[in-house]
Each structure stands twice: as structure tokens, then as C-alpha cells.
Amino acid sequence: MKNPADGILRIDFHILRHGDKVIWGVVILLLLFSLLGVISTSTIRQVSSISSVFITFARDVLAGVLSMFLAYWLNYRLYRGLTWIVVVLTIGALVWAFFSGTVIEGQNAGRWVRVLGFSFQPSAFALIAMVMFTARYLEKYSRDPQRMLGWKHRVIDLWGPVLVMAALIIPHNLSTGLIFLFSFYVMLVIGRYPFKHIVVTVLAFILGAALVFGAYKMNRDLFEGSRVGTWMARIENYVSRSKSKEMSKEEREKYLQITAAQTAIALGGSLPAAGPGKSIQKYFLSQADSDFIFSILVEEYSVVGGAFILLLFAVFAVRVTVQALRVEDLFGLLVLCGLLCVIMCQAIVHTGVNVGMLPVTGQNLPFISSGGTSIIASCLMVGIMQKIIMNAREKTPLPPLPSSPSSDPRPQQPEAAAQEEENDIPEEDAPEEQKRQEKARQILENI
């Protein structure tokens, strides 16, 4: 009898019993570190507003958890069917943000849109849309490579929408755009897309970047009012690392930001730790609760706290990889790998900027940095991952254990059939060893 819960919305209120429990545990611990970050950075604000800070945090986490559960409840087949709708809505939101974005806390105007009183960054959800869209194409490519490599399918079903999303993200958020493209190419490699096509497009991107760099060096006025000057200043400042050279106001501000972040990590290296809310460097960081939250947590909870956060992300990556190896569905496998690549790239870029290994850029730490968009997008990715993991477990159950004839007659049928066949074969026509091999083969085929 068909279970009525197997419809479009498969609601299971015992959700934590399914999926991978290690992944659930890691996400809960990372969200707890997000709470510690709120405690740490809320003291920057006036005392009268601290209660509102916690209310905002609770709202963001609740929205993230609900998004995670919703992604887990949805029937697995919907992820394939809704891909085009999600991509069209994402491109629409990116176009809206590109031309009429709003300024929030001094961040770039083209990154945020406001709907019904709520503000969000479409680029965060574009990463999820790209992963699912690319996985859908690569699954079709695996079944019919010749057809899917035709110009029509390549442009409409893969490169067209992906390049449009990338072009709308990169001008206002280079780091997110690079993570977008890197994750996209990782999925192409895993999906065994033709290597020559990958190489040609990568070379085209490199050539385009070189042309932009050359044009900027020859005439900087051409890029006045764009983010290109900001990118070049950050890269040049990172490469030169010279304190004596003349800096522009923006360059000096970014240099002071990274210096404050590194100082926070240096102070946190000593034990005992400063403790919750006792960071000093947060007063010198304009985005202490988002872009530099890792540095603040290290300062207040020492290098042990920072190492524990990195360990949680490592456990998360290993666990998702182990589960991905058990997924037989190519679409699910590619979505798992793509979302994992997005989350880990964000974590690596964030921590790399905080310790001074990468140029300064605005990239949140998944699950921990404040902001509803960051938390909701990260939780949504985990919900999709857990749904794929659960689906793989349901479709590839373990072989049944041997049971008595009275408890379960089904496993007895192969043995009985094999025994009858063995008894019907004359002794002289079937040697004993051959009969044993035939019996074992039949049992294995029927399991």
C-alpha cells in the first residue's frame, strides 16, 4: 500500500533521526559558534540595542533552520523538476540587485535587494541554483553525450544561464563570483565533461582578466566608479605588503583592517583566552561580525577555539565526501560535491583573509557569520545534502540478514530453488564443486 506521506511534501517530524547524524551535529556546533560571535560583537553597539541584536540573531537562525527542514522535507524528484524555475528566479533577482540594489551597513549597493521588508543577497542563492542547474545538465550529458554537446543544449542548458549569473555577480562581488566559477568547473570535472571544452573556457576567462588588467594599467579613468579599481588596489597591496608606500584612503583602510584581524589572532594565541565579549580588536574592524568573525573568535577563545572551528569544517567535508561515495544517482552525487565545494571555498577564503594569506575580500564564514542571507543559504545547502543522503540510503538498502522460514519466507526462496535444482542434477553430470558454485551464484543474484 502506498504511503500517503510519499507525496510532494514528505513531512517527517523525526527529521534528526534521518540523514547523517555527524553532519547534523557539526551544523549545530557551528550555529552555537555563531551565537558566541553575536555575544562578542554585540558589545560594540549601545547597551540598549543588545536585546534587538539577539532578536535579530534568533530570527535569522530560525529562518535558516526552517529552510533546512523544508529542503529536507521536499520530495527528491522536485530538485530536478524545479531547476529551471529556480534559475530564472535567481537571474531575475540578480538583475534587480545589479541595477537597483540598496546600501546596507556601507556594503556595495548592487549586492542587496529588499522584498516585503526583508533584505537579502541573491548571489548567495545563485550558488545553489548554479549547482543544481549544472548537475541536471551533466546527468543528461552522461546519458546522451552527443546530443547534449550540440550548440543548442550547450548554450541553453549550461553555458548561457551560468555565464549570465556569473556576469551579474562578479562586478559587485568578485570573491563570490570566483567561488561560483570554481565550483562550476569542479562539477564539470567530476561529471566528466570534455576536458578540451573546460580548458578552452578557462583560457578565455584568463585572457579576459588579462585584457581588463592591461586596460586598467593603461587608462584607469575607464574604470572610474567600478569595482575594478578596488580589486586592483587590494591585489597590489597584498603583493607589495609595503608599509612605506603611499596608499589611498581605501587602501589604508583595508590595510588597517587586515592588521587588526591579524593582531586579534596573535592575541588569541596565548592562554588563557580573553573570554566572551572581551575582544579589543573588534572595535577596529568595520565588519567584525561577518567578514572578520573568525579573528574575533580566535581572540576571545584562543587558538584552541579557532582550531576547533577548522576541525568542524574538516569533519563536515570528510563526512559529506564519504556519503557522496555511496550515492549511485549522478544528479545527487554532483549536487553533493558542488554544495560541499561552495561551503568549503567560502570557509577557506574567509579564514585565509583573516590570517593574511589572501587579499582582503568580503566573504562570510558559513553558519557563523551574522546575517540572515548567509545563515539561510548555508542551512538550505545542508538540507539539500541531507535529503540526497537519505534518498541514497533508501534506494540502496543493506542485504537482508538470514532468517528462519517462519519469520520471513522470502530469503528462503533462492536457497530452496537452488536446493531443488541441485537435487535434480545427476551426480555424474555435475561435479560437487560446480554444484556449490552454481548454488552460491544463484543466491547472490536473488539477494
Helices and strands as residue ranges (DSSP letters): G 4-6, G 15-17, H 21-42, G 47-49, H 50-73, H 77-81, H 83-100, G 109-111, E 113-115, E 118-120, H 122-143, H 145-148, H 151-154, I 155-159, H 160-169, H 174-190, H 195-218, G 220-223, H 228-240, H 249-268, G 281-284, H 293-324, H 330-354, H 372-395, H 412-424, H 432-446
